[in-house]
Structure formats: structure tokens, C-alpha cells
């Protein structure tokens, strides 16, 4: 009985700490706990395939907590309305859920600094009619997440017939549109770019609002906490923000509707023939088998007889010297080619052995594509340009410079098509995400 009373007392104290308004920073520091209200979403907070917490908002709030030297307690919700109601009820210190700053919200809440800008898009099924002007919006049936910024945006378009859904988030509504159960919804551009890779029937029909700003949301009169967030963000923006955004969104830059459709079909038609080889070769070389399969698709579309004009061949597109050094007797033999490709992939990872993941993997893939010599040249150039040669965020800017005379003439291996490894890595990241999604969280082993 005493322990139950103590637990109840602790809950009351914690709630009081969260609801104390202007002194909430003091309560956070005193309790050494920051209570973050968050949503389950690929743009906020989720468990990754290794059962580890991940997501842009998760990483940022963890960084802020380290700045304050406190721990984080996350309270996760399924919809925008639920998380805003929780803040309104003082159940946490702030909302980190990809919320847009707008006039209606500013009447009731305060915001931290903006960390991302995006557009608000009308998303419908691909087969829905084209929308070329506001006149074409009349008669549309639209469902949006309740208390999202999209509600206020839609009020500016009286011709649209819309309603809000207080139980579900935008990711759920996008799935409903893709399955044909809803006509249209509204999404921010970032979430749409992620989801269209898994639901290729989704299509942006109209841009309703441009350059919306995302920020953390707090209750009014939390000036000290807002100031603390501002202080932290100045350093975070300079040193970590761009790299974090690339980690989670870098792969969404390239989208090809036809290619994505082909990829999803070939998972069932082609991949199953070689799946056991990818799994075994990857496990023997310390590589994620899904990543190895995604890399192979980028190389050859899982065609064991693929050949490029430059003479690389096979399902992992090996050069003759590399294949010979790895004991490959026939590059057209899919099994031999996959095992050799995995060994070569692992060899490239060794040249960036001290780099933490996921940068180590992206850099190794770039080296696999462009060659060790040109990759080392790019690292040398990165240092000369005051860039970090051990981060993909910097190297993806440096690699294209290998095609510019003013840079490559001073490098050991000279000219290289440096844009190619950047596209190569981006596409592999996209295929890897698609394949993991198709596996529906199942471990591929």
C-alpha cells in the first residue's frame, strides 16, 4: 500500500513539474527529467529494425537533453490532436512532433526555433482527376488529421469539402488514400516523399501552402525553457542539424514512379532466386543482407548477366581485376558474383573503419562505386576544403568536384564522374528502405 501511495505522489509531483509554466526549466533541472510529448511517425519517433529508438525528433530531443544534462521521458501518441491535448493539459514540457508554426497555434502556445521548412500538399490517388487551379478543388472530399495545421490551411479553400479525423495521423490517412478508401488528404511534403515510395499510387495534386516552418511547441509563459532551447539550437544547427536531416531524408531526393514499381515487382519475381546467397554472403562479411540486396539491385536490377559499356559484369557488376582478386571464375555466375561483391563491400568498409554508422556504410558504398583511389582523392580534397572526410553529408558535396578541372588536376587519380556515387548511394538507401518496408519488420536471415 505504501508503494502505491508513493507512486501516486510521484505522479502528482511530476504533473506539477510539467504544469508549472514559467518555472518548468527549474523543475526539469531539479528532477533531471525532460518530459517530451511525441507522435509515432517516420518523421518523429519510432523503433527501427534493430528495435532501437530513432527518428528526427527523437535525435533532436536527445541532443537537447544532453545539453541540459537530464534524461528524457517520452510520451507517445497516435495523432496530432492527442499530442496537442496532452500539452494543453500540462502532461509534458514540450511537443516534438513536426508541428507547424501558424497564427492559430501562436494564440495558445509558444514555439522554439524553426528547424525545417516544408510545403503542405493535397495528396490524392494517382487515378484522381488533375487539379490545375483552385477552381478544380471544388467537390473534392478530403480527410485531414484533426488539429493539424492542415485544418487552418483548408479553411482558406472554401470550395473543398473536408473533415478532420481526430483518431488517426497523416501517415494512416495516406495509406487510406493509396488503398482507395479515401479520395484525398493533406500531408507535409517530407512525409509524402517518404510514403510515396511505399505507396506509389499517391500523387501530389496541388500545393496548398509553401514554406511552412516546423518547431517544438510549448505552453505559454515558458520563457526560460524557450531560451534554453534557443541556446541549444544555435550550436545544434551549426554542427548537427544538416547531418541529421540527411540521415533521415537524404534517400528521398530521387523518386522514379516507373522504377519503383519495377523494383517492387522484382522483389517477388527476381529476388527470391538469389535471396539465400545475399543472406549467407552478407552474414559472412558483417553486412546487412537487405542492404546488400539493395546494392545489387542498383548495380544490375538483379540481372546476373548484366554488362555495362565499361566492362563490369554480373549481378554485383564486378570489374575483371576485382573478380579475379576475389577468386571469381565466372562473373556471370550469380552465386560467385554475390559472394565476391559482399567481400569487396566489406573491403571498402575497412578503409573507413573508424567512422561510425551510418556514415561508414554510405562512404563504403561510394568507394565501391567510384573506386578506392578516387575515393581517397575525395577525402583529401575534403580536408583541403575544410570539410569532414568522415561524414557522408560533407562527402556527397565534395565527390562531384572530382569532375571539375580546377579540383581534379591537383589530385593523384585525376578526373572522375563524382556525381555518380552520390546518386548511387541515394538510390541504394531508397531501395533498402523499400525492401525493409516490404518485409514488414521481419528479420531477413
SEROTOR-203445 format. One record per residue (C-alpha): residue in three letters; x, y, z. Coordinates in Angstrom, 2 decimals. Example, Ala and Ser with C-alpha at 12.3 -4.5 7.8 and 13.67 -1.06 7.14 Angstrom:
residues 2
(rec "ala"; (12.30; -4.50; 7.80))
(rec "ser"; (13.67; -1.06; 7.14))
This chain:
residues 445
(rec "unk"; (0.00; 0.00; 0.00))
(rec "unk"; (2.84; 2.37; 0.86))
(rec "unk"; (4.49; 1.81; -2.56))
(rec "unk"; (1.22; 2.60; -4.34))
(rec "unk"; (0.83; 5.80; -2.35))
(rec "unk"; (4.42; 6.74; -3.16))
(rec "unk"; (3.87; 6.10; -6.87))
(rec "unk"; (0.76; 8.24; -6.80))
(rec "unk"; (2.61; 11.02; -5.01))
(rec "unk"; (5.39; 10.87; -7.61))
(rec "unk"; (2.87; 11.20; -10.44))
(rec "unk"; (1.35; 14.27; -8.80))
(rec "unk"; (4.79; 15.82; -8.34))
(rec "unk"; (5.74; 15.10; -11.97))
(rec "unk"; (2.48; 16.57; -13.26))
(rec "unk"; (3.01; 19.65; -11.14))
(rec "unk"; (6.51; 19.99; -12.55))
(rec "unk"; (5.16; 19.87; -16.08))
(rec "unk"; (2.40; 22.36; -15.37))
(rec "unk"; (4.42; 24.95; -13.53))
(rec "unk"; (4.60; 27.31; -16.50))
(rec "unk"; (7.41; 29.82; -16.18))
(rec "unk"; (9.45; 27.70; -13.75))
(rec "unk"; (9.32; 24.46; -15.79))
(rec "unk"; (13.04; 24.72; -16.65))
(rec "unk"; (13.83; 24.77; -12.95))
(rec "unk"; (11.65; 21.69; -12.43))
(rec "unk"; (13.37; 19.88; -15.32))
(rec "unk"; (16.80; 20.58; -13.88))
(rec "unk"; (15.70; 19.69; -10.36))
(rec "unk"; (14.07; 16.40; -11.36))
(rec "unk"; (16.72; 15.74; -14.05))
(rec "unk"; (13.88; 14.71; -16.37))
(rec "unk"; (12.52; 16.30; -19.55))
(rec "unk"; (9.03; 15.05; -20.46))
(rec "unk"; (8.58; 15.10; -24.24))
(rec "unk"; (5.21; 14.62; -25.91))
(rec "unk"; (5.71; 12.98; -29.28))
(rec "unk"; (3.91; 11.07; -32.05))
(rec "unk"; (4.68; 7.72; -33.59))
(rec "unk"; (5.77; 8.68; -37.10))
(rec "unk"; (8.70; 8.19; -39.52))
(rec "unk"; (9.33; 11.93; -39.25))
(rec "unk"; (9.33; 11.97; -35.45))
(rec "unk"; (9.78; 8.88; -33.30))
(rec "unk"; (9.77; 5.12; -33.90))
(rec "unk"; (11.61; 1.87; -33.24))
(rec "unk"; (13.98; 0.93; -36.07))
(rec "unk"; (14.59; -2.57; -37.41))
(rec "unk"; (17.13; -3.18; -34.62))
(rec "unk"; (14.45; -2.34; -32.03))
(rec "unk"; (16.25; 0.90; -31.16))
(rec "unk"; (14.51; 4.25; -30.83))
(rec "unk"; (15.10; 6.53; -33.80))
(rec "unk"; (13.61; 9.46; -35.70))
(rec "unk"; (14.42; 13.14; -36.27))
(rec "unk"; (12.50; 14.41; -33.25))
(rec "unk"; (13.96; 11.66; -31.08))
(rec "unk"; (17.53; 12.59; -32.03))
(rec "unk"; (16.96; 16.31; -31.50))
(rec "unk"; (15.32; 15.90; -28.10))
(rec "unk"; (18.12; 13.57; -27.03))
(rec "unk"; (20.64; 16.24; -28.02))
(rec "unk"; (18.73; 18.90; -26.10))
(rec "unk"; (18.58; 16.64; -23.03))
(rec "unk"; (22.36; 16.16; -23.18))
(rec "unk"; (22.69; 19.94; -23.33))
(rec "unk"; (20.67; 20.20; -20.11))
(rec "unk"; (22.31; 17.08; -18.63))
(rec "unk"; (18.95; 15.41; -17.97))
(rec "unk"; (17.11; 12.26; -19.03))
(rec "unk"; (14.09; 12.15; -21.37))
(rec "unk"; (10.74; 10.56; -20.73))
(rec "unk"; (8.77; 10.13; -23.95))
(rec "unk"; (5.00; 10.01; -24.01))
(rec "unk"; (3.96; 8.83; -27.45))
(rec "unk"; (0.58; 9.50; -29.09))
(rec "unk"; (-1.08; 8.40; -32.30))
(rec "unk"; (-2.49; 11.69; -33.58))
(rec "unk"; (-1.81; 15.41; -33.67))
(rec "unk"; (-4.94; 16.15; -31.64))
(rec "unk"; (-3.92; 13.75; -28.89))
(rec "unk"; (-0.44; 15.20; -28.51))
(rec "unk"; (-1.67; 18.82; -28.50))
(rec "unk"; (-4.37; 17.98; -25.96))
(rec "unk"; (-1.67; 16.42; -23.77))
(rec "unk"; (0.37; 19.62; -23.90))
(rec "unk"; (-2.72; 21.70; -23.18))
(rec "unk"; (-3.29; 19.50; -20.11))
(rec "unk"; (0.31; 20.05; -18.99))
(rec "unk"; (1.23; 16.38; -19.31))
(rec "unk"; (4.70; 17.24; -20.61))
(rec "unk"; (7.16; 20.07; -21.07))
(rec "unk"; (7.07; 20.30; -24.87))
(rec "unk"; (5.72; 18.71; -28.03))
(rec "unk"; (8.27; 17.46; -30.55))
(rec "unk"; (6.06; 16.15; -33.33))
(rec "unk"; (6.77; 18.04; -36.54))
(rec "unk"; (4.23; 20.74; -35.77))
(rec "unk"; (3.86; 23.79; -38.00))
(rec "unk"; (4.02; 27.32; -36.63))
(rec "unk"; (0.86; 29.17; -37.57))
(rec "unk"; (-1.19; 32.11; -36.31))
(rec "unk"; (-3.91; 30.00; -34.71))
(rec "unk"; (-1.46; 27.98; -32.63))
(rec "unk"; (0.55; 31.03; -31.61))
(rec "unk"; (-2.52; 32.37; -29.83))
(rec "unk"; (-2.35; 29.49; -27.34))
(rec "unk"; (1.21; 28.23; -27.45))
(rec "unk"; (4.83; 29.28; -27.78))
(rec "unk"; (7.38; 27.79; -30.16))
(rec "unk"; (11.07; 27.07; -30.24))
(rec "unk"; (13.22; 27.92; -33.27))
(rec "unk"; (12.27; 26.56; -36.68))
(rec "unk"; (14.37; 23.56; -37.69))
(rec "unk"; (12.80; 22.64; -41.05))
(rec "unk"; (10.62; 24.13; -43.79))
(rec "unk"; (8.20; 22.22; -45.98))
(rec "unk"; (5.12; 22.54; -48.15))
(rec "unk"; (1.56; 21.39; -47.44))
(rec "unk"; (0.28; 19.23; -50.27))
(rec "unk"; (-3.09; 17.91; -51.38))
(rec "unk"; (-2.49; 14.18; -51.87))
(rec "unk"; (-4.93; 12.03; -53.82))
(rec "unk"; (-4.87; 8.67; -55.56))
(rec "unk"; (-2.96; 8.79; -58.83))
(rec "unk"; (-6.15; 7.98; -60.75))
(rec "unk"; (-7.97; 11.03; -59.38))
(rec "unk"; (-8.58; 13.96; -61.68))
(rec "unk"; (-5.89; 16.54; -62.41))
(rec "unk"; (-6.07; 19.80; -60.46))
(rec "unk"; (-4.64; 22.80; -62.27))
(rec "unk"; (-6.27; 25.68; -60.38))
(rec "unk"; (-8.34; 26.43; -57.28))
(rec "unk"; (-11.49; 26.03; -59.39))
(rec "unk"; (-10.69; 22.31; -59.73))
(rec "unk"; (-10.70; 21.90; -55.94))
(rec "unk"; (-14.47; 22.20; -55.75))
(rec "unk"; (-16.25; 19.00; -54.83))
(rec "unk"; (-13.21; 17.16; -53.50))
(rec "unk"; (-13.70; 15.03; -50.40))
(rec "unk"; (-10.71; 15.48; -48.12))
(rec "unk"; (-9.97; 13.99; -44.69))
(rec "unk"; (-7.15; 15.50; -42.61))
(rec "unk"; (-5.62; 14.81; -39.22))
(rec "unk"; (-7.53; 16.66; -36.51))
(rec "unk"; (-5.91; 19.80; -35.07))
(rec "unk"; (-3.16; 19.60; -37.68))
(rec "unk"; (-2.04; 22.79; -39.38))
(rec "unk"; (-3.81; 21.46; -42.46))
(rec "unk"; (-7.15; 22.31; -40.87))
(rec "unk"; (-6.29; 26.01; -40.84))
(rec "unk"; (-4.87; 25.79; -44.36))
(rec "unk"; (-8.05; 24.21; -45.75))
(rec "unk"; (-10.16; 26.99; -44.29))
(rec "unk"; (-8.59; 29.19; -46.96))
(rec "unk"; (-10.14; 26.99; -49.68))
(rec "unk"; (-13.93; 27.16; -49.25))
(rec "unk"; (-14.56; 25.01; -52.33))
(rec "unk"; (-13.12; 21.88; -50.70))
(rec "unk"; (-15.43; 19.57; -48.78))
(rec "unk"; (-13.27; 18.39; -45.88))
(rec "unk"; (-13.50; 16.88; -42.42))
(rec "unk"; (-10.99; 16.19; -39.67))
(rec "unk"; (-10.07; 12.81; -38.19))
(rec "unk"; (-9.16; 13.10; -34.51))
(rec "unk"; (-8.11; 9.46; -34.11))
(rec "unk"; (-5.52; 8.96; -36.83))
(rec "unk"; (-2.34; 10.61; -38.05))
(rec "unk"; (-1.42; 11.67; -41.58))
(rec "unk"; (0.58; 8.53; -42.28))
(rec "unk"; (-2.54; 6.43; -41.69))
(rec "unk"; (-4.64; 8.71; -43.92))
(rec "unk"; (-2.08; 8.50; -46.72))
(rec "unk"; (-2.38; 4.73; -46.60))
(rec "unk"; (-6.17; 5.04; -46.81))
(rec "unk"; (-5.84; 7.21; -49.92))
(rec "unk"; (-3.38; 4.77; -51.51))
(rec "unk"; (-5.82; 1.89; -50.89))
(rec "unk"; (-8.69; 3.87; -52.43))
(rec "unk"; (-10.69; 4.15; -49.21))
(rec "unk"; (-10.30; 7.94; -49.11))
(rec "unk"; (-10.31; 10.34; -52.02))
(rec "unk"; (-7.70; 12.81; -50.74))
(rec "unk"; (-5.83; 14.00; -47.68))
(rec "unk"; (-3.28; 16.71; -46.90))
(rec "unk"; (0.33; 15.94; -45.99))
(rec "unk"; (3.52; 17.83; -45.43))
(rec "unk"; (5.98; 17.36; -48.27))
(rec "unk"; (8.54; 15.41; -46.21))
(rec "unk"; (6.14; 12.68; -45.10))
(rec "unk"; (4.68; 12.46; -48.60))
(rec "unk"; (8.14; 11.98; -50.14))
(rec "unk"; (8.75; 9.09; -47.73))
(rec "unk"; (5.38; 7.42; -48.12))
(rec "unk"; (5.13; 7.63; -51.91))
(rec "unk"; (7.98; 5.13; -52.10))
(rec "unk"; (5.83; 2.54; -50.39))
(rec "unk"; (2.52; 3.66; -51.86))
(rec "unk"; (3.31; 4.56; -55.46))
(rec "unk"; (-0.35; 5.37; -56.17))
(rec "unk"; (-0.11; 8.52; -54.04))
(rec "unk"; (0.26; 11.71; -56.04))
(rec "unk"; (0.65; 15.37; -55.17))
(rec "unk"; (-2.26; 17.08; -56.89))
(rec "unk"; (-1.91; 20.63; -55.57))
(rec "unk"; (0.35; 22.70; -53.30))
(rec "unk"; (-1.89; 24.32; -50.72))
(rec "unk"; (0.80; 26.14; -48.74))
(rec "unk"; (4.54; 26.74; -49.19))
(rec "unk"; (7.44; 27.18; -46.78))
(rec "unk"; (5.72; 26.17; -43.56))
(rec "unk"; (8.07; 26.17; -40.56))
(rec "unk"; (8.35; 23.28; -38.10))
(rec "unk"; (9.25; 23.80; -34.45))
(rec "unk"; (8.74; 22.41; -30.97))
(rec "unk"; (5.63; 23.69; -29.23))
(rec "unk"; (5.35; 24.72; -25.55))
(rec "unk"; (2.72; 26.17; -23.29))
(rec "unk"; (2.67; 29.95; -22.86))
(rec "unk"; (4.98; 31.69; -20.37))
(rec "unk"; (7.73; 29.08; -20.51))
(rec "unk"; (10.24; 31.79; -21.41))
(rec "unk"; (13.20; 30.18; -19.59))
(rec "unk"; (12.64; 26.87; -21.36))
(rec "unk"; (12.30; 28.62; -24.73))
(rec "unk"; (15.57; 30.45; -24.05))
(rec "unk"; (17.27; 27.16; -23.16))
(rec "unk"; (16.04; 25.60; -26.43))
(rec "unk"; (17.31; 28.63; -28.36))
(rec "unk"; (20.75; 28.35; -26.73))
(rec "unk"; (20.97; 24.64; -27.54))
(rec "unk"; (19.70; 25.06; -31.10))
(rec "unk"; (22.33; 27.65; -32.06))
(rec "unk"; (25.04; 25.02; -31.61))
(rec "unk"; (22.95; 22.12; -32.91))
(rec "unk"; (22.10; 23.94; -36.14))
(rec "unk"; (25.75; 24.68; -36.80))
(rec "unk"; (27.11; 21.22; -36.04))
(rec "unk"; (24.44; 18.51; -36.30))
(rec "unk"; (21.15; 19.55; -37.92))
(rec "unk"; (22.10; 19.15; -41.57))
(rec "unk"; (23.69; 15.77; -40.97))
(rec "unk"; (20.62; 14.55; -39.06))
(rec "unk"; (18.25; 15.66; -41.84))
(rec "unk"; (20.40; 13.89; -44.43))
(rec "unk"; (20.40; 10.71; -42.35))
(rec "unk"; (16.61; 10.52; -42.33))
(rec "unk"; (15.66; 12.24; -45.57))
(rec "unk"; (18.69; 12.06; -47.86))
(rec "unk"; (17.35; 8.99; -49.63))
(rec "unk"; (14.05; 10.65; -50.61))
(rec "unk"; (15.63; 13.11; -53.04))
(rec "unk"; (15.30; 10.79; -56.03))
(rec "unk"; (11.96; 9.25; -56.98))
(rec "unk"; (11.06; 7.44; -60.17))
(rec "unk"; (7.50; 6.12; -60.30))
(rec "unk"; (8.22; 3.55; -63.02))
(rec "unk"; (11.48; 2.38; -61.43))
(rec "unk"; (9.86; 2.00; -58.00))
(rec "unk"; (7.04; -0.08; -59.49))
(rec "unk"; (9.56; -2.32; -61.23))
(rec "unk"; (11.57; -2.72; -58.05))
(rec "unk"; (8.53; -3.78; -56.01))
(rec "unk"; (7.52; -6.32; -58.69))
(rec "unk"; (11.03; -7.73; -58.98))
(rec "unk"; (11.23; -8.38; -55.24))
(rec "unk"; (8.80; -11.26; -55.84))
(rec "unk"; (9.90; -12.23; -59.34))
(rec "unk"; (13.71; -12.00; -59.23))
(rec "unk"; (14.97; -11.55; -55.70))
(rec "unk"; (13.67; -14.85; -54.34))
(rec "unk"; (16.04; -16.70; -56.72))
(rec "unk"; (19.08; -15.14; -55.05))
(rec "unk"; (17.83; -14.36; -51.54))
(rec "unk"; (19.74; -17.20; -49.84))
(rec "unk"; (23.01; -16.05; -51.43))
(rec "unk"; (22.54; -12.46; -50.26))
(rec "unk"; (21.76; -13.63; -46.73))
(rec "unk"; (24.72; -16.01; -46.46))
(rec "unk"; (27.25; -13.73; -48.20))
(rec "unk"; (26.21; -10.76; -46.09))
(rec "unk"; (26.36; -12.66; -42.80))
(rec "unk"; (29.87; -13.90; -43.61))
(rec "unk"; (31.05; -10.34; -44.24))
(rec "unk"; (29.26; -8.42; -41.49))
(rec "unk"; (26.80; -6.69; -43.84))
(rec "unk"; (23.04; -6.25; -43.63))
(rec "unk"; (21.66; -8.69; -46.25))
(rec "unk"; (18.87; -6.27; -47.17))
(rec "unk"; (21.46; -3.57; -47.86))
(rec "unk"; (23.50; -5.99; -50.00))
(rec "unk"; (20.39; -6.93; -51.99))
(rec "unk"; (19.52; -3.24; -52.43))
(rec "unk"; (23.05; -2.54; -53.64))
(rec "unk"; (22.80; -5.39; -56.12))
(rec "unk"; (19.54; -4.01; -57.49))
(rec "unk"; (21.18; -0.65; -58.07))
(rec "unk"; (24.04; -2.41; -59.82))
(rec "unk"; (22.17; -4.81; -62.07))
(rec "unk"; (18.44; -4.91; -61.26))
(rec "unk"; (19.21; -8.47; -60.05))
(rec "unk"; (20.19; -9.50; -63.58))
(rec "unk"; (23.10; -12.00; -63.36))
(rec "unk"; (24.06; -11.36; -67.00))
(rec "unk"; (24.15; -7.56; -66.73))
(rec "unk"; (27.00; -5.78; -68.51))
(rec "unk"; (28.00; -2.13; -68.68))
(rec "unk"; (29.78; -0.32; -71.53))
(rec "unk"; (32.88; -0.15; -69.31))
(rec "unk"; (33.05; -3.93; -68.97))
(rec "unk"; (31.81; -4.51; -65.41))
(rec "unk"; (29.60; -7.60; -65.28))
(rec "unk"; (27.21; -9.68; -63.25))
(rec "unk"; (24.65; -9.26; -60.53))
(rec "unk"; (27.08; -7.14; -58.42))
(rec "unk"; (28.74; -5.60; -61.52))
(rec "unk"; (32.35; -6.53; -60.77))
(rec "unk"; (35.35; -5.40; -62.78))
(rec "unk"; (37.57; -8.17; -64.13))
(rec "unk"; (40.53; -7.30; -61.83))
(rec "unk"; (38.34; -7.24; -58.71))
(rec "unk"; (36.63; -10.50; -59.66))
(rec "unk"; (39.99; -12.19; -60.30))
(rec "unk"; (41.42; -10.97; -56.98))
(rec "unk"; (38.43; -12.49; -55.19))
(rec "unk"; (38.63; -15.86; -56.94))
(rec "unk"; (35.64; -15.49; -59.25))
(rec "unk"; (35.85; -17.92; -62.16))
(rec "unk"; (32.77; -16.58; -63.96))
(rec "unk"; (31.25; -13.17; -63.33))
(rec "unk"; (28.02; -14.48; -64.87))
(rec "unk"; (27.65; -16.99; -62.05))
(rec "unk"; (25.25; -15.23; -59.67))
(rec "unk"; (26.43; -17.03; -56.54))
(rec "unk"; (30.11; -16.33; -57.18))
(rec "unk"; (29.37; -12.73; -58.07))
(rec "unk"; (27.27; -12.08; -54.95))
(rec "unk"; (29.86; -13.58; -52.58))
(rec "unk"; (32.65; -11.61; -54.25))
(rec "unk"; (30.58; -8.42; -54.19))
(rec "unk"; (29.97; -8.86; -50.47))
(rec "unk"; (33.71; -9.36; -49.85))
(rec "unk"; (34.52; -6.25; -51.87))
(rec "unk"; (31.86; -4.28; -50.00))
(rec "unk"; (33.44; -5.38; -46.70))
(rec "unk"; (36.87; -4.41; -48.04))
(rec "unk"; (35.60; -0.88; -48.73))
(rec "unk"; (34.19; -0.67; -45.20))
(rec "unk"; (37.66; -1.40; -43.82))
(rec "unk"; (39.08; 1.75; -45.41))
(rec "unk"; (36.64; 3.78; -43.29))
(rec "unk"; (36.95; 1.51; -40.28))
(rec "unk"; (36.96; 4.30; -37.69))
(rec "unk"; (33.83; 6.06; -39.00))
(rec "unk"; (30.60; 5.48; -37.05))
(rec "unk"; (27.44; 4.22; -38.72))
(rec "unk"; (25.52; 5.06; -40.81))
(rec "unk"; (28.22; 7.23; -42.43))
(rec "unk"; (30.59; 4.27; -42.63))
(rec "unk"; (28.16; 2.35; -44.83))
(rec "unk"; (27.37; 5.30; -47.13))
(rec "unk"; (31.09; 6.08; -47.58))
(rec "unk"; (31.90; 2.43; -48.25))
(rec "unk"; (29.21; 2.26; -50.92))
(rec "unk"; (30.61; 5.39; -52.56))
(rec "unk"; (34.09; 3.83; -52.58))
(rec "unk"; (32.65; 0.62; -54.08))
(rec "unk"; (31.17; 2.69; -56.89))
(rec "unk"; (33.93; 5.17; -57.70))
(rec "unk"; (36.96; 3.14; -56.66))
(rec "unk"; (39.33; 3.36; -53.72))
(rec "unk"; (41.76; 5.76; -55.45))
(rec "unk"; (39.17; 8.36; -56.41))
(rec "unk"; (37.52; 7.99; -53.01))
(rec "unk"; (40.81; 8.73; -51.27))
(rec "unk"; (41.24; 11.73; -53.57))
(rec "unk"; (37.83; 12.99; -52.49))
(rec "unk"; (38.79; 12.62; -48.83))
(rec "unk"; (41.99; 14.55; -49.48))
(rec "unk"; (40.02; 17.27; -51.26))
(rec "unk"; (37.51; 17.39; -48.41))
(rec "unk"; (40.29; 18.19; -45.96))
(rec "unk"; (41.63; 20.93; -48.25))
(rec "unk"; (38.13; 22.46; -48.41))
(rec "unk"; (37.73; 22.30; -44.62))
(rec "unk"; (35.10; 19.57; -44.93))
(rec "unk"; (34.84; 16.41; -42.85))
(rec "unk"; (36.01; 13.39; -44.93))
(rec "unk"; (34.34; 11.01; -42.47))
(rec "unk"; (30.75; 12.23; -42.90))
(rec "unk"; (28.52; 11.46; -45.85))
(rec "unk"; (26.86; 14.85; -45.52))
(rec "unk"; (30.14; 16.58; -46.47))
(rec "unk"; (31.46; 13.95; -48.87))
(rec "unk"; (28.33; 14.00; -51.02))
(rec "unk"; (29.15; 17.65; -51.71))
(rec "unk"; (32.84; 17.00; -52.35))
(rec "unk"; (32.63; 13.96; -54.64))
(rec "unk"; (31.02; 15.84; -57.59))
(rec "unk"; (34.01; 18.22; -57.55))
(rec "unk"; (36.19; 15.38; -58.92))
(rec "unk"; (34.70; 16.21; -62.32))
(rec "unk"; (35.84; 19.85; -62.17))
(rec "unk"; (39.24; 20.65; -63.65))
(rec "unk"; (40.24; 23.17; -61.01))
(rec "unk"; (39.96; 20.40; -58.41))
(rec "unk"; (40.94; 17.14; -60.12))
(rec "unk"; (44.17; 18.43; -61.68))
(rec "unk"; (45.75; 18.55; -58.23))
(rec "unk"; (44.67; 15.04; -57.24))
(rec "unk"; (46.57; 11.76; -57.67))
(rec "unk"; (43.94; 9.89; -59.69))
(rec "unk"; (42.59; 12.86; -61.64))
(rec "unk"; (39.15; 13.17; -63.19))
(rec "unk"; (36.18; 11.09; -62.04))
(rec "unk"; (32.41; 11.27; -62.52))
(rec "unk"; (31.84; 12.27; -58.93))
(rec "unk"; (28.09; 12.75; -59.22))
(rec "unk"; (27.63; 9.04; -59.85))
(rec "unk"; (28.50; 7.75; -56.36))
(rec "unk"; (26.17; 10.34; -54.81))
(rec "unk"; (23.25; 9.12; -56.92))
(rec "unk"; (24.38; 5.53; -56.35))
(rec "unk"; (24.25; 5.82; -52.56))
(rec "unk"; (20.94; 7.73; -52.58))
(rec "unk"; (19.24; 5.09; -54.72))
(rec "unk"; (20.55; 2.22; -52.61))
(rec "unk"; (19.23; 3.89; -49.48))
(rec "unk"; (15.86; 4.18; -51.18))
(rec "unk"; (15.81; 0.53; -52.28))
(rec "unk"; (16.90; -0.60; -48.82))
(rec "unk"; (14.03; 1.30; -47.18))
(rec "unk"; (11.55; -0.11; -49.69))
(rec "unk"; (12.75; -3.67; -49.16))
(rec "unk"; (12.64; -3.37; -45.37))
(rec "unk"; (9.10; -1.99; -45.64))
(rec "unk"; (8.08; -4.88; -47.91))
(rec "unk"; (9.50; -7.34; -45.36))
(rec "unk"; (7.18; -5.66; -42.82))
(rec "unk"; (9.69; -5.64; -40.00))
(rec "unk"; (10.68; -9.31; -40.39))
(rec "unk"; (14.35; -10.11; -39.97))
(rec "unk"; (15.79; -11.36; -43.25))
(rec "unk"; (18.10; -14.19; -42.28))
